[in-house]
Amino acid sequence: MSRSEPNLKTEAAITKTRKAFPELTAKLKASDLEVQNYVTALEKENINLHRNIAKQQAEYMSLQSQIQVRAEEEAQRIIDELKLIEEAEEEANRYNTS
């Protein structure tokens, strides 16, 4: 017998208990509602956490993009400065050789 198949002995025992203890049955039903509300609240919190994770991931990707752009800008700035230095050295060499 698999776990998904109902156990007839267990079902019979539950039915017998419900008949013998109606107050307990009512308390269990109330408890079921409380548990259900708790599970619903947990599921809602889980959704909120996943939303926050998605926002954080989007922010992370945005920051990564900004870092990439700034690194490329810095590399270009360095290349431009090196070109200016080379041009200044060439100009100085021309001036010194003439």
Jmol script that loads the backbone (N, CA, C; Angstrom):
load data "model"
ATOM      1  N   MET A   1       0.847  -1.182   0.000  1.00  0.00           N
ATOM      2  CA  MET A   1       0.000   0.000   0.000  1.00  0.00           C
ATOM      3  C   MET A   1       0.888   1.239   0.000  1.00  0.00           C
ATOM      4  N   SER A   2       0.583   2.181  -0.896  1.00  0.00           N
ATOM      5  CA  SER A   2       1.388   3.392  -0.963  1.00  0.00           C
ATOM      6  C   SER A   2       0.854   4.423   0.020  1.00  0.00           C
ATOM      7  N   ARG A   3       1.648   5.458   0.227  1.00  0.00           N
ATOM      8  CA  ARG A   3       1.255   6.503   1.179  1.00  0.00           C
ATOM      9  C   ARG A   3       0.042   7.280   0.704  1.00  0.00           C
ATOM     10  N   SER A   4      -0.137   7.364  -0.603  1.00  0.00           N
ATOM     11  CA  SER A   4      -1.245   8.151  -1.123  1.00  0.00           C
ATOM     12  C   SER A   4      -2.583   7.423  -1.007  1.00  0.00           C
ATOM     13  N   GLU A   5      -2.571   6.092  -0.854  1.00  0.00           N
ATOM     14  CA  GLU A   5      -3.804   5.333  -0.701  1.00  0.00           C
ATOM     15  C   GLU A   5      -4.312   5.494   0.734  1.00  0.00           C
ATOM     16  N   PRO A   6      -5.629   5.670   0.893  1.00  0.00           N
ATOM     17  CA  PRO A   6      -6.148   5.833   2.252  1.00  0.00           C
ATOM     18  C   PRO A   6      -6.033   4.530   3.036  1.00  0.00           C
ATOM     19  N   ASN A   7      -5.666   4.665   4.270  1.00  0.00           N
ATOM     20  CA  ASN A   7      -5.586   3.523   5.164  1.00  0.00           C
ATOM     21  C   ASN A   7      -6.959   3.365   5.794  1.00  0.00           C
ATOM     22  N   LEU A   8      -7.661   2.261   5.467  1.00  0.00           N
ATOM     23  CA  LEU A   8      -9.040   2.077   5.919  1.00  0.00           C
ATOM     24  C   LEU A   8      -9.136   1.998   7.431  1.00  0.00           C
ATOM     25  N   LYS A   9      -8.166   1.376   8.080  1.00  0.00           N
ATOM     26  CA  LYS A   9      -8.188   1.279   9.548  1.00  0.00           C
ATOM     27  C   LYS A   9      -8.049   2.671  10.169  1.00  0.00           C
ATOM     28  N   THR A  10      -7.167   3.466   9.585  1.00  0.00           N
ATOM     29  CA  THR A  10      -6.974   4.825  10.104  1.00  0.00           C
ATOM     30  C   THR A  10      -8.228   5.650   9.892  1.00  0.00           C
ATOM     31  N   GLU A  11      -8.821   5.555   8.722  1.00  0.00           N
ATOM     32  CA  GLU A  11     -10.055   6.285   8.436  1.00  0.00           C
ATOM     33  C   GLU A  11     -11.157   5.879   9.410  1.00  0.00           C
ATOM     34  N   ALA A  12     -11.277   4.589   9.681  1.00  0.00           N
ATOM     35  CA  ALA A  12     -12.297   4.106  10.616  1.00  0.00           C
ATOM     36  C   ALA A  12     -12.043   4.648  12.016  1.00  0.00           C
ATOM     37  N   ALA A  13     -10.769   4.678  12.421  1.00  0.00           N
ATOM     38  CA  ALA A  13     -10.422   5.191  13.749  1.00  0.00           C
ATOM     39  C   ALA A  13     -10.751   6.677  13.843  1.00  0.00           C
ATOM     40  N   ILE A  14     -10.487   7.420  12.779  1.00  0.00           N
ATOM     41  CA  ILE A  14     -10.783   8.858  12.778  1.00  0.00           C
ATOM     42  C   ILE A  14     -12.294   9.074  12.894  1.00  0.00           C
ATOM     43  N   THR A  15     -13.038   8.312  12.108  1.00  0.00           N
ATOM     44  CA  THR A  15     -14.504   8.432  12.152  1.00  0.00           C
ATOM     45  C   THR A  15     -15.025   8.101  13.546  1.00  0.00           C
ATOM     46  N   LYS A  16     -14.508   7.042  14.160  1.00  0.00           N
ATOM     47  CA  LYS A  16     -14.925   6.639  15.503  1.00  0.00           C
ATOM     48  C   LYS A  16     -14.597   7.737  16.517  1.00  0.00           C
ATOM     49  N   THR A  17     -13.423   8.326  16.401  1.00  0.00           N
ATOM     50  CA  THR A  17     -13.011   9.395  17.317  1.00  0.00           C
ATOM     51  C   THR A  17     -13.904  10.612  17.153  1.00  0.00           C
ATOM     52  N   ARG A  18     -14.234  10.966  15.914  1.00  0.00           N
ATOM     53  CA  ARG A  18     -15.111  12.116  15.671  1.00  0.00           C
ATOM     54  C   ARG A  18     -16.472  11.916  16.332  1.00  0.00           C
ATOM     55  N   LYS A  19     -16.988  10.702  16.250  1.00  0.00           N
ATOM     56  CA  LYS A  19     -18.294  10.423  16.853  1.00  0.00           C
ATOM     57  C   LYS A  19     -18.200  10.430  18.368  1.00  0.00           C
ATOM     58  N   ALA A  20     -17.111   9.931  18.894  1.00  0.00           N
ATOM     59  CA  ALA A  20     -16.969   9.815  20.348  1.00  0.00           C
ATOM     60  C   ALA A  20     -16.624  11.150  20.999  1.00  0.00           C
ATOM     61  N   PHE A  21     -15.909  11.990  20.292  1.00  0.00           N
ATOM     62  CA  PHE A  21     -15.440  13.250  20.872  1.00  0.00           C
ATOM     63  C   PHE A  21     -15.787  14.431  19.955  1.00  0.00           C
ATOM     64  N   PRO A  22     -17.049  14.826  19.913  1.00  0.00           N
ATOM     65  CA  PRO A  22     -17.434  15.922  19.017  1.00  0.00           C
ATOM     66  C   PRO A  22     -16.744  17.244  19.367  1.00  0.00           C
ATOM     67  N   GLU A  23     -16.472  17.468  20.664  1.00  0.00           N
ATOM     68  CA  GLU A  23     -15.773  18.704  21.057  1.00  0.00           C
ATOM     69  C   GLU A  23     -14.359  18.728  20.494  1.00  0.00           C
ATOM     70  N   LEU A  24     -13.703  17.586  20.572  1.00  0.00           N
ATOM     71  CA  LEU A  24     -12.353  17.489  20.023  1.00  0.00           C
ATOM     72  C   LEU A  24     -12.371  17.720  18.516  1.00  0.00           C
ATOM     73  N   THR A  25     -13.382  17.170  17.861  1.00  0.00           N
ATOM     74  CA  THR A  25     -13.513  17.357  16.413  1.00  0.00           C
ATOM     75  C   THR A  25     -13.662  18.844  16.086  1.00  0.00           C
ATOM     76  N   ALA A  26     -14.472  19.556  16.859  1.00  0.00           N
ATOM     77  CA  ALA A  26     -14.658  20.992  16.636  1.00  0.00           C
ATOM     78  C   ALA A  26     -13.351  21.753  16.858  1.00  0.00           C
ATOM     79  N   LYS A  27     -12.615  21.382  17.905  1.00  0.00           N
ATOM     80  CA  LYS A  27     -11.332  22.034  18.181  1.00  0.00           C
ATOM     81  C   LYS A  27     -10.333  21.775  17.052  1.00  0.00           C
ATOM     82  N   LEU A  28     -10.337  20.542  16.551  1.00  0.00           N
ATOM     83  CA  LEU A  28      -9.421  20.214  15.454  1.00  0.00           C
ATOM     84  C   LEU A  28      -9.770  21.010  14.203  1.00  0.00           C
ATOM     85  N   LYS A  29     -11.080  21.167  13.938  1.00  0.00           N
ATOM     86  CA  LYS A  29     -11.483  21.960  12.776  1.00  0.00           C
ATOM     87  C   LYS A  29     -11.047  23.408  12.941  1.00  0.00           C
ATOM     88  N   ALA A  30     -11.214  23.954  14.141  1.00  0.00           N
ATOM     89  CA  ALA A  30     -10.763  25.319  14.412  1.00  0.00           C
ATOM     90  C   ALA A  30      -9.252  25.410  14.261  1.00  0.00           C
ATOM     91  N   SER A  31      -8.579  24.396  14.767  1.00  0.00           N
ATOM     92  CA  SER A  31      -7.127  24.358  14.653  1.00  0.00           C
ATOM     93  C   SER A  31      -6.719  24.274  13.186  1.00  0.00           C
ATOM     94  N   ASP A  32      -7.468  23.492  12.401  1.00  0.00           N
ATOM     95  CA  ASP A  32      -7.193  23.404  10.968  1.00  0.00           C
ATOM     96  C   ASP A  32      -7.242  24.782  10.332  1.00  0.00           C
ATOM     97  N   LEU A  33      -8.241  25.584  10.719  1.00  0.00           N
ATOM     98  CA  LEU A  33      -8.366  26.930  10.172  1.00  0.00           C
ATOM     99  C   LEU A  33      -7.172  27.790  10.592  1.00  0.00           C
ATOM    100  N   GLU A  34      -6.764  27.669  11.852  1.00  0.00           N
ATOM    101  CA  GLU A  34      -5.600  28.427  12.322  1.00  0.00           C
ATOM    102  C   GLU A  34      -4.339  28.020  11.565  1.00  0.00           C
ATOM    103  N   VAL A  35      -4.173  26.726  11.385  1.00  0.00           N
ATOM    104  CA  VAL A  35      -3.008  26.229  10.649  1.00  0.00           C
ATOM    105  C   VAL A  35      -3.064  26.723   9.207  1.00  0.00           C
ATOM    106  N   GLN A  36      -4.250  26.665   8.636  1.00  0.00           N
ATOM    107  CA  GLN A  36      -4.419  27.127   7.262  1.00  0.00           C
ATOM    108  C   GLN A  36      -4.073  28.622   7.153  1.00  0.00           C
ATOM    109  N   ASN A  37      -4.538  29.420   8.115  1.00  0.00           N
ATOM    110  CA  ASN A  37      -4.213  30.855   8.119  1.00  0.00           C
ATOM    111  C   ASN A  37      -2.712  31.073   8.270  1.00  0.00           C
ATOM    112  N   TYR A  38      -2.084  30.271   9.122  1.00  0.00           N
ATOM    113  CA  TYR A  38      -0.639  30.376   9.327  1.00  0.00           C
ATOM    114  C   TYR A  38       0.113  30.034   8.044  1.00  0.00           C
ATOM    115  N   VAL A  39      -0.312  28.965   7.384  1.00  0.00           N
ATOM    116  CA  VAL A  39       0.328  28.561   6.131  1.00  0.00           C
ATOM    117  C   VAL A  39       0.132  29.650   5.077  1.00  0.00           C
ATOM    118  N   THR A  40      -1.055  30.223   5.019  1.00  0.00           N
ATOM    119  CA  THR A  40      -1.317  31.312   4.068  1.00  0.00           C
ATOM    120  C   THR A  40      -0.401  32.502   4.352  1.00  0.00           C
ATOM    121  N   ALA A  41      -0.250  32.842   5.624  1.00  0.00           N
ATOM    122  CA  ALA A  41       0.641  33.947   5.994  1.00  0.00           C
ATOM    123  C   ALA A  41       2.080  33.635   5.600  1.00  0.00           C
ATOM    124  N   LEU A  42       2.506  32.394   5.809  1.00  0.00           N
ATOM    125  CA  LEU A  42       3.866  32.000   5.420  1.00  0.00           C
ATOM    126  C   LEU A  42       4.047  32.078   3.901  1.00  0.00           C
ATOM    127  N   GLU A  43       3.040  31.646   3.167  1.00  0.00           N
ATOM    128  CA  GLU A  43       3.117  31.713   1.707  1.00  0.00           C
ATOM    129  C   GLU A  43       3.199  33.163   1.236  1.00  0.00           C
ATOM    130  N   LYS A  44       2.423  34.037   1.881  1.00  0.00           N
ATOM    131  CA  LYS A  44       2.467  35.463   1.539  1.00  0.00           C
ATOM    132  C   LYS A  44       3.863  36.035   1.814  1.00  0.00           C
ATOM    133  N   GLU A  45       4.416  35.682   2.977  1.00  0.00           N
ATOM    134  CA  GLU A  45       5.773  36.142   3.319  1.00  0.00           C
ATOM    135  C   GLU A  45       6.795  35.608   2.321  1.00  0.00           C
ATOM    136  N   ASN A  46       6.615  34.362   1.903  1.00  0.00           N
ATOM    137  CA  ASN A  46       7.509  33.762   0.919  1.00  0.00           C
ATOM    138  C   ASN A  46       7.468  34.539  -0.398  1.00  0.00           C
ATOM    139  N   ILE A  47       6.264  34.912  -0.818  1.00  0.00           N
ATOM    140  CA  ILE A  47       6.115  35.704  -2.048  1.00  0.00           C
ATOM    141  C   ILE A  47       6.819  37.043  -1.889  1.00  0.00           C
ATOM    142  N   ASN A  48       6.628  37.692  -0.732  1.00  0.00           N
ATOM    143  CA  ASN A  48       7.290  38.977  -0.491  1.00  0.00           C
ATOM    144  C   ASN A  48       8.810  38.826  -0.512  1.00  0.00           C
ATOM    145  N   LEU A  49       9.305  37.755   0.087  1.00  0.00           N
ATOM    146  CA  LEU A  49      10.751  37.528   0.087  1.00  0.00           C
ATOM    147  C   LEU A  49      11.271  37.311  -1.336  1.00  0.00           C
ATOM    148  N   HIS A  50      10.522  36.566  -2.132  1.00  0.00           N
ATOM    149  CA  HIS A  50      10.945  36.348  -3.521  1.00  0.00           C
ATOM    150  C   HIS A  50      10.917  37.659  -4.312  1.00  0.00           C
ATOM    151  N   ARG A  51       9.933  38.501  -4.025  1.00  0.00           N
ATOM    152  CA  ARG A  51       9.889  39.828  -4.671  1.00  0.00           C
ATOM    153  C   ARG A  51      11.137  40.636  -4.297  1.00  0.00           C
ATOM    154  N   ASN A  52      11.454  40.625  -2.997  1.00  0.00           N
ATOM    155  CA  ASN A  52      12.636  41.365  -2.541  1.00  0.00           C
ATOM    156  C   ASN A  52      13.911  40.811  -3.159  1.00  0.00           C
ATOM    157  N   ILE A  53      13.990  39.500  -3.284  1.00  0.00           N
ATOM    158  CA  ILE A  53      15.158  38.882  -3.931  1.00  0.00           C
ATOM    159  C   ILE A  53      15.259  39.352  -5.374  1.00  0.00           C
ATOM    160  N   ALA A  54      14.126  39.368  -6.067  1.00  0.00           N
ATOM    161  CA  ALA A  54      14.123  39.815  -7.473  1.00  0.00           C
ATOM    162  C   ALA A  54      14.564  41.278  -7.572  1.00  0.00           C
ATOM    163  N   LYS A  55      14.082  42.121  -6.659  1.00  0.00           N
ATOM    164  CA  LYS A  55      14.498  43.528  -6.659  1.00  0.00           C
ATOM    165  C   LYS A  55      15.998  43.654  -6.415  1.00  0.00           C
ATOM    166  N   GLN A  56      16.504  42.880  -5.442  1.00  0.00           N
ATOM    167  CA  GLN A  56      17.935  42.921  -5.131  1.00  0.00           C
ATOM    168  C   GLN A  56      18.769  42.446  -6.318  1.00  0.00           C
ATOM    169  N   GLN A  57      18.284  41.407  -7.014  1.00  0.00           N
ATOM    170  CA  GLN A  57      19.007  40.904  -8.172  1.00  0.00           C
ATOM    171  C   GLN A  57      19.021  41.949  -9.286  1.00  0.00           C
ATOM    172  N   ALA A  58      17.893  42.635  -9.482  1.00  0.00           N
ATOM    173  CA  ALA A  58      17.825  43.683 -10.498  1.00  0.00           C
ATOM    174  C   ALA A  58      18.778  44.821 -10.142  1.00  0.00           C
ATOM    175  N   GLU A  59      18.808  45.204  -8.875  1.00  0.00           N
ATOM    176  CA  GLU A  59      19.720  46.263  -8.431  1.00  0.00           C
ATOM    177  C   GLU A  59      21.174  45.828  -8.613  1.00  0.00           C
ATOM    178  N   TYR A  60      21.461  44.585  -8.293  1.00  0.00           N
ATOM    179  CA  TYR A  60      22.813  44.051  -8.459  1.00  0.00           C
ATOM    180  C   TYR A  60      23.239  44.116  -9.924  1.00  0.00           C
ATOM    181  N   MET A  61      22.336  43.696 -10.816  1.00  0.00           N
ATOM    182  CA  MET A  61      22.653  43.731 -12.239  1.00  0.00           C
ATOM    183  C   MET A  61      22.877  45.166 -12.710  1.00  0.00           C
ATOM    184  N   SER A  62      22.077  46.088 -12.208  1.00  0.00           N
ATOM    185  CA  SER A  62      22.239  47.497 -12.557  1.00  0.00           C
ATOM    186  C   SER A  62      23.595  48.015 -12.080  1.00  0.00           C
ATOM    187  N   LEU A  63      23.954  47.673 -10.855  1.00  0.00           N
ATOM    188  CA  LEU A  63      25.255  48.106 -10.327  1.00  0.00           C
ATOM    189  C   LEU A  63      26.400  47.478 -11.117  1.00  0.00           C
ATOM    190  N   GLN A  64      26.247  46.218 -11.490  1.00  0.00           N
ATOM    191  CA  GLN A  64      27.280  45.556 -12.301  1.00  0.00           C
ATOM    192  C   GLN A  64      27.444  46.288 -13.633  1.00  0.00           C
ATOM    193  N   SER A  65      26.326  46.688 -14.226  1.00  0.00           N
ATOM    194  CA  SER A  65      26.383  47.424 -15.493  1.00  0.00           C
ATOM    195  C   SER A  65      27.088  48.769 -15.304  1.00  0.00           C
ATOM    196  N   GLN A  66      26.756  49.455 -14.212  1.00  0.00           N
ATOM    197  CA  GLN A  66      27.407  50.740 -13.934  1.00  0.00           C
ATOM    198  C   GLN A  66      28.906  50.560 -13.739  1.00  0.00           C
ATOM    199  N   ILE A  67      29.297  49.518 -13.035  1.00  0.00           N
ATOM    200  CA  ILE A  67      30.720  49.237 -12.837  1.00  0.00           C
ATOM    201  C   ILE A  67      31.404  48.998 -14.173  1.00  0.00           C
ATOM    202  N   GLN A  68      30.758  48.229 -15.031  1.00  0.00           N
ATOM    203  CA  GLN A  68      31.324  47.932 -16.353  1.00  0.00           C
ATOM    204  C   GLN A  68      31.507  49.212 -17.158  1.00  0.00           C
ATOM    205  N   VAL A  69      30.485  50.067 -17.165  1.00  0.00           N
ATOM    206  CA  VAL A  69      30.563  51.327 -17.913  1.00  0.00           C
ATOM    207  C   VAL A  69      31.684  52.196 -17.358  1.00  0.00           C
ATOM    208  N   ARG A  70      31.772  52.318 -16.061  1.00  0.00           N
ATOM    209  CA  ARG A  70      32.818  53.163 -15.455  1.00  0.00           C
ATOM    210  C   ARG A  70      34.204  52.600 -15.706  1.00  0.00           C
ATOM    211  N   ALA A  71      34.330  51.290 -15.697  1.00  0.00           N
ATOM    212  CA  ALA A  71      35.634  50.677 -15.982  1.00  0.00           C
ATOM    213  C   ALA A  71      36.040  50.970 -17.424  1.00  0.00           C
ATOM    214  N   GLU A  72      35.078  50.879 -18.341  1.00  0.00           N
ATOM    215  CA  GLU A  72      35.378  51.195 -19.744  1.00  0.00           C
ATOM    216  C   GLU A  72      35.726  52.668 -19.919  1.00  0.00           C
ATOM    217  N   GLU A  73      34.994  53.540 -19.219  1.00  0.00           N
ATOM    218  CA  GLU A  73      35.296  54.974 -19.278  1.00  0.00           C
ATOM    219  C   GLU A  73      36.691  55.254 -18.736  1.00  0.00           C
ATOM    220  N   GLU A  74      37.045  54.626 -17.624  1.00  0.00           N
ATOM    221  CA  GLU A  74      38.373  54.819 -17.022  1.00  0.00           C
ATOM    222  C   GLU A  74      39.472  54.322 -17.961  1.00  0.00           C
ATOM    223  N   ALA A  75      39.231  53.174 -18.581  1.00  0.00           N
ATOM    224  CA  ALA A  75      40.213  52.637 -19.531  1.00  0.00           C
ATOM    225  C   ALA A  75      40.396  53.611 -20.695  1.00  0.00           C
ATOM    226  N   GLN A  76      39.300  54.154 -21.202  1.00  0.00           N
ATOM    227  CA  GLN A  76      39.387  55.116 -22.308  1.00  0.00           C
ATOM    228  C   GLN A  76      40.099  56.391 -21.870  1.00  0.00           C
ATOM    229  N   ARG A  77      39.836  56.835 -20.642  1.00  0.00           N
ATOM    230  CA  ARG A  77      40.508  58.036 -20.122  1.00  0.00           C
ATOM    231  C   ARG A  77      42.018  57.810 -20.047  1.00  0.00           C
ATOM    232  N   ILE A  78      42.427  56.642 -19.596  1.00  0.00           N
ATOM    233  CA  ILE A  78      43.854  56.321 -19.511  1.00  0.00           C
ATOM    234  C   ILE A  78      44.477  56.285 -20.903  1.00  0.00           C
ATOM    235  N   ILE A  79      43.779  55.677 -21.852  1.00  0.00           N
ATOM    236  CA  ILE A  79      44.278  55.622 -23.235  1.00  0.00           C
ATOM    237  C   ILE A  79      44.433  57.033 -23.794  1.00  0.00           C
ATOM    238  N   ASP A  80      43.431  57.884 -23.538  1.00  0.00           N
ATOM    239  CA  ASP A  80      43.502  59.270 -24.013  1.00  0.00           C
ATOM    240  C   ASP A  80      44.674  60.014 -23.375  1.00  0.00           C
ATOM    241  N   GLU A  81      44.899  59.807 -22.081  1.00  0.00           N
ATOM    242  CA  GLU A  81      46.028  60.453 -21.407  1.00  0.00           C
ATOM    243  C   GLU A  81      47.363  59.968 -21.973  1.00  0.00           C
ATOM    244  N   LEU A  82      47.468  58.661 -22.245  1.00  0.00           N
ATOM    245  CA  LEU A  82      48.701  58.118 -22.829  1.00  0.00           C
ATOM    246  C   LEU A  82      48.954  58.716 -24.208  1.00  0.00           C
ATOM    247  N   LYS A  83      47.888  58.903 -24.987  1.00  0.00           N
ATOM    248  CA  LYS A  83      48.036  59.528 -26.309  1.00  0.00           C
ATOM    249  C   LYS A  83      48.533  60.962 -26.173  1.00  0.00           C
ATOM    250  N   LEU A  84      47.976  61.686 -25.200  1.00  0.00           N
ATOM    251  CA  LEU A  84      48.423  63.064 -24.984  1.00  0.00           C
ATOM    252  C   LEU A  84      49.901  63.104 -24.580  1.00  0.00           C
ATOM    253  N   ILE A  85      50.310  62.165 -23.726  1.00  0.00           N
ATOM    254  CA  ILE A  85      51.712  62.104 -23.292  1.00  0.00           C
ATOM    255  C   ILE A  85      52.608  61.808 -24.491  1.00  0.00           C
ATOM    256  N   GLU A  86      52.194  60.838 -25.319  1.00  0.00           N
ATOM    257  CA  GLU A  86      52.977  60.497 -26.511  1.00  0.00           C
ATOM    258  C   GLU A  86      53.090  61.692 -27.456  1.00  0.00           C
ATOM    259  N   GLU A  87      51.972  62.388 -27.646  1.00  0.00           N
ATOM    260  CA  GLU A  87      51.995  63.568 -28.516  1.00  0.00           C
ATOM    261  C   GLU A  87      52.908  64.649 -27.948  1.00  0.00           C
ATOM    262  N   ALA A  88      52.856  64.826 -26.624  1.00  0.00           N
ATOM    263  CA  ALA A  88      53.711  65.832 -25.995  1.00  0.00           C
ATOM    264  C   ALA A  88      55.173  65.430 -26.124  1.00  0.00           C
ATOM    265  N   GLU A  89      55.475  64.146 -25.964  1.00  0.00           N
ATOM    266  CA  GLU A  89      56.859  63.678 -26.121  1.00  0.00           C
ATOM    267  C   GLU A  89      57.324  63.856 -27.560  1.00  0.00           C
ATOM    268  N   GLU A  90      56.464  63.542 -28.522  1.00  0.00           N
ATOM    269  CA  GLU A  90      56.826  63.729 -29.938  1.00  0.00           C
ATOM    270  C   GLU A  90      57.068  65.194 -30.234  1.00  0.00           C
ATOM    271  N   GLU A  91      56.229  66.049 -29.694  1.00  0.00           N
ATOM    272  CA  GLU A  91      56.392  67.491 -29.900  1.00  0.00           C
ATOM    273  C   GLU A  91      57.702  67.974 -29.266  1.00  0.00           C
ATOM    274  N   ALA A  92      58.012  67.458 -28.065  1.00  0.00           N
ATOM    275  CA  ALA A  92      59.250  67.841 -27.393  1.00  0.00           C
ATOM    276  C   ALA A  92      60.455  67.349 -28.189  1.00  0.00           C
ATOM    277  N   ASN A  93      60.371  66.151 -28.728  1.00  0.00           N
ATOM    278  CA  ASN A  93      61.466  65.601 -29.541  1.00  0.00           C
ATOM    279  C   ASN A  93      61.666  66.419 -30.811  1.00  0.00           C
ATOM    280  N   ARG A  94      60.570  66.812 -31.449  1.00  0.00           N
ATOM    281  CA  ARG A  94      60.684  67.653 -32.647  1.00  0.00           C
ATOM    282  C   ARG A  94      61.313  69.000 -32.308  1.00  0.00           C
ATOM    283  N   TYR A  95      60.917  69.554 -31.176  1.00  0.00           N
ATOM    284  CA  TYR A  95      61.441  70.849 -30.767  1.00  0.00           C
ATOM    285  C   TYR A  95      62.948  70.721 -30.447  1.00  0.00           C
ATOM    286  N   ASN A  96      63.329  69.616 -29.775  1.00  0.00           N
ATOM    287  CA  ASN A  96      64.731  69.429 -29.386  1.00  0.00           C
ATOM    288  C   ASN A  96      65.615  69.101 -30.582  1.00  0.00           C
ATOM    289  N   THR A  97      65.071  68.477 -31.603  1.00  0.00           N
ATOM    290  CA  THR A  97      65.885  68.103 -32.769  1.00  0.00           C
ATOM    291  C   THR A  97      65.975  69.230 -33.770  1.00  0.00           C
ATOM    292  N   SER A  98      65.160  70.235 -33.671  1.00  0.00           N
ATOM    293  CA  SER A  98      65.237  71.313 -34.649  1.00  0.00           C
ATOM    294  C   SER A  98      66.111  72.454 -34.227  1.00  0.00           C
TER     295      SER A  98
END
end "model"
wireframe off; spacefill off
backbone 0.3
color backbone group
